[in-house]
Amino acid sequence: MRKRILKKQYRGSHIFWAVCFFLSILITKADAALVADEVLVVYNKSNPHSKAIAEYYTHKRGVPEKNIFELDVNPPLADSISRDNYDLKIARPIRERLERFDPNENIRCILLTYGVPYKVGSSTPTAEQTQQANSLTKQASEITARMNHFLPQIEKLGQDPRGTIPPVAFSPLSRTAILKYIQAQMDSAKKRMSKLPEGQLKEIHSGMYGKINDELFAAGGLFARLSMLNVQIDAFSGKETSASVDSELSMVMFSEYMFYRWQPNGLKGDGFGVDNLTKMVCRLDGPDPNKIMATIDKSIAAEESGLMGVAYFDSRGLKKDFQMGSFGYFDNSVRKVADITRAAGIATIEEKTEPLFLPGQCPRTALYCGWYSVKKYVDAFDFVDGAIGYHIASWEAIDIHDANSTQWCPAMLERGISATFGAVAEPYLQAFPEPDKFFAEILNGACLVEAYYKTNPFNSWQMILIGDPLYRPYKNMQKSNIKM
């Protein structure tokens, strides 16, 4: 299976002292607040704006000059980079820089600037991987054929145990379609069967239902085997192996791991006290280099005075759901944020129905979270200096350099928001930080990048965080009313 190139975390004669040093700081600094000398500021030397932003940020935030790092990436402002060039021109130089032994240095955060690409392409399968994918596809086809055999029988379950229902004609389903279809049909069958008299139910369970359930869903059954084969085939074929540059860089110090989809974020939750390999990654980026510079000043000013303004939260009125990652779960999380900000003494306004806030309806916006309008920004907000917010929807950070984009990330950045995040490709809902947890971290005094990484589920995936990583808008807030 295609894996990322094996990289040793610490190489050369200094390995022993490097390990000792990092073990010592693991206890004393891993869970401490991020400080300026722990940030590596990265720019693209072929883009003059990139260097100017990097130098301006280090000056304003007191980042040591030795923490400025130059990449050589062409063209000067490319959104995307191939997988091979990412490894060669971004990951390898940064890894080598991080591997330099310096007993006085502990880089925990990588800050990328305008000009560094933010999307990395899919992996290209090798001849060997293609051969493996073909072999696995043959196995999957055989299992799929066996599963198709059960479709007419599943359709009858719970209708008539005597089997007098006319046969149903089925067209064979593909290896990917059949899993979803069978699961839906089995769920429907269970609902039908729950209404049957006990005698008929026992008859069905001891007969066809039991046989189908054993072969399809028992440990090592056809359903689990085909699910695993589909994952392996997709991974070998290069499907869903693209990512954001930023999310991939979070794992730049790791040894080999699969490209396919995502990897768990080791810093989520309590990981700050355990994981010393994952790097927090953020970027200063957007449609206009001058506005990026201004954002640095706005964040620092808001941090000094305290972020002032109104919190706006736009839920959809969905039924509360306790299943993590579901629509109802996230909608409830948006509603819970409003309770948290009110308890913290912040003026809070909610929209609790399917429609979104209307244009001009959100003056003095300091905090925002809502959904769901895909790539259709609604100009409802007048962002105060230092404002933080995000919109839960797919593909909202595909074109962050386009000032005319209707995607939420570039549109909000163009209109003055100081910090936001979004996805450069389909991320799936569960890839977003849960709103109540993210904003609770912010209100508890965490800086932007720490709040994000404490609540971000995945790395090596599609999300990017944009803003000043050190920005702490509520560092002086009374914490007694803020519940995590």
Beta strands, then each sheet from edge to edge (+ up, - down):
strand 1: 39-44
strand 2: 68-71
strand 3: 80-81
strand 4: 109-113
strand 5: 119-120
strand 6: 243-244
strand 7: 263-264
strand 8: 280-284
strand 9: 310-314
strand 10: 348-351
strand 11: 362-370
strand 12: 381-391
strand 13: 420-423
strand 14: 458-459
strand 15: 463-466
sheet 1: 2+ 1+ 4+ 8+
sheet 2: 3+ 5+ 6-
sheet 3: 7+ 14-
sheet 4: 10+ 9+ 11+ 12+
sheet 5: 13+ 15-
end
